[in-house]
């Protein structure tokens, strides 16, 4: 049985780290869709492309060369031959990635790429396989037919604290950046309301291991 686990959630909800850990414990593939938007944004900034220029941003997609390589400590993100794992998390990328993600054609093109990855996992066959896909609008747009669909959320103060721990020491205005990111993304995706059939997992009062365990329980139930 192939199991696709779709995980949505706002910034700071823990969806990336929880999804990655769940995939590792399940022996599943892992797809961080947000990293693709960040990789595209990084490429635009490196080439001096105005992120408000939709046509110029879209033109970067065909030869983006985006791929991810699972490793013992997480996932390495590549753009062509360049390791951008750390670079795509820099504040300059975080500040404008929502502007890139709001471009309709960008979302269409990257969604096609994500679906192709999921389809390849389903076609693997011969053994029990699966993939954990996380990001925004995963449960409703990218993988609405996933066997497990989760909205992972937490109170805003908790999300701010978590995001602050993820950022480099001395990063300023974490709260305002997170709120601004939520506001921008909310114009494109409803990531705070679970669609029909989607399980809401509130991690406000859960630690990391408890949250991962809750995801594993949902996968076991689906099996």
N, C-alpha and C positions, 0 to 999 in steps of 0.2 A: 504494500500500500504506500503510495506516495502522499505525503502530507505537506501541504503548503500552509505556513503560519504567517498571517498578515498582521503586522503591528503598526498601529497609528499612535500619534501622541504629540503633544506640544513640546517646545524646547524645554530641556531640563527635566523631562519626565523620566529619563533613564532608559528610553526605548532602545538606544543604540547599544549601550553596555549590557542591558538585560537581554536583548535579542541575540547579541553575539555570544553571551554565555550560554543561553538556552540552546543555540545552534551547536555549540561545541559539545555540550553534554548529551545532546541527542544524536550527534554525529551527522548533522544536517549541513547543507550549504548555507551560506549567509550572504544576503544582499542588502547593503546599506544604500538606499536610493538617494538619501540626502547628500551622500558623498559625491554622487554624480553631478548634482547641481553645484556643489562646491567646487568640484574639479573644473566644470565649465566656467564658473565665475573666476576661479584662479587663472585659467587660461586667458580669459578676457582681460583681466588686470595686467597680466604679464605682457600682453601684446598691445596694451594701451587702448583697448576697445572701450568705448563709452557703454556702460551697462544699460543705459536707457535707449540705445540704438538696437532695436529688435532685430533688424535684418542682419546687422553685423554679428550679433550674438548667435543667431541661428546658423550663420555661415561657418561658425567654428565647430559645429557638432559633427559633421561628416568625418573629419580627420582628427577628432578629439583623442582617439586612442585610449579611451577609458577602460580600465580593468581593475579588478581587485584580486589580491592574492592572500588567501588565509594563511596565518602563521600562528605560532604558539602564543603570542602576546596580543593577537587581535587580527587586524586586516591591513595589509599594505595597499595603498591606493596609488595607481599609476596613471599618468597621462603620457602616452607614448612611452619613452624610455626614462621618464623622470618620476622619481618617487615623490609624491606630493602629500603623503600621509599627514605630515605636520603642517605643511604650508596651507592646506585648505582649511585649517582650524585657526589661522591667524585672524586677529580682529578686523583687518581690512577686508577679508573675504566675508566674514560673518556680517559685517555692516551692510553689505550690498547683495548678498546671495538671494534675499527675498525678492529683490528687483528683477533678478534673472529668472527666478522660479515663477514669477507672475506672468511671464510672456507665454501666451497660449500655445504657440507652435513649439516652444521649447518643451513644455509639458507633454505635448502630443508625441514628439520625437523621442524623448527619454522614456516615456511610458511604453512605447513600442519596444525599446531596448530591454526594459525590465521584464516585459511579458515574454520576450524571446528567451531570456535567461530562465524564467519559471518553466516555460514549455520544455526547454532542454532537460531540466531536472525531471519533469514528469515522464519524459520519453526515455530516461535512462534505463528503467526496467530491470528485471532480473534479481532485485533485492529490495529491501525496504529502504526507501530514500526519502528525502525531504529537503525543504529549504525554508529558512526564516527570512522574511522580507520586511524591512522596517522603513518608516518614513512618514510622509503625509499623504492622505487620501489613498492609502494602500488597500484598506478594507472595502472601499467603495468604487475605486476607479482602476487601480493597477491589478488587484487580485480579488474581485468581488466573489469569486467562486472558491476561495481558499477554504480548506477544511476547518481551519481555526482562524477566527478574526477577533482581534483584541484592540481595544482603545486603552492605552496605558496612560494614566494621568496622575496628577498629584496637585495639592494646593500650591498656589503661586509662590508663597514664601519658601516652601520646601524646594520647589523647582529652581528658584533663584539661588538658594544655598548650594544646591547640587551643581548648577552651572558655574558658580564662582569657584568651586573646587576643581572643575575641569579646566578652567582657563589658566593661563600662565600667571605666576605671582605678580601682583601689582596691577592686574587688569582692572580698569576703572569702569564705573557705571554699569555693573553687571545687571542690576535690577532694571534700569531704564532701557538697556539694550534688549533684554529678554522681553519686556513689555512691548517695545517697538517692533520686535520680530513677530510677536504674536499678533499684533494689530495688522501688520502688513500681510502676514500669511492668512489671516482670517478673511481678508478680502478675496482670497482665491479658494480656500479650503475650510470647511467646518471641521476642525480637528478637536473640538471639545465636546461634541455630541455624538454618541454612538448611534450608528445607523441600525436598522432592524437586523437582528441576527448577529450583531457584534457585541462581544462581552466587554464591559467596562471593568478594568482592573485599576483600582485606586491604590497607589503605592505610598500615599502620604504617611501612613503609620507602619509601613513595612520596610525592613532593611533590604539590602541588595539580594542576599541569598533567599529570603522569603519571597521576594518578587519573582525571582527566577523559578523558584519551586512552584509558584502559582501558575506560571506559564506552562511548565512541564505537566502539571496536573490537567490543564486544559487540553494539551496535546494527547495525553494518555486517554482522556475521556473521548476524544475524537476517534481514537484508534478502536 
